[in-house]
């Protein structure tokens, strides 16, 4: 089993989890092919992390399955936007950590 971790990605964890749930348990080759045609920003990022996890284990994408694809919340960048009467509104820019684990089909953790 091999894994790849991408930290402090400028994508909302809520939006990235929707993509991560879709590819969990899929064959890595099939997951990479389906992520290529998804319009989401998170799809491209998760696709690169899957490719990295496959390469870390010296596997071919056809022979491995995505055992775990997890998106955790990271630090939130706080910005301010000026508003009426000299006040300001806070803008939250969330970041996330993406962890992907791949392994052979019959392999145990």
Beta strands, then each sheet from edge to edge (+ up, - down):
strand 1: 2-9
strand 2: 64-82
strand 3: 88-104
sheet 1: 1+ 3- 2+
end
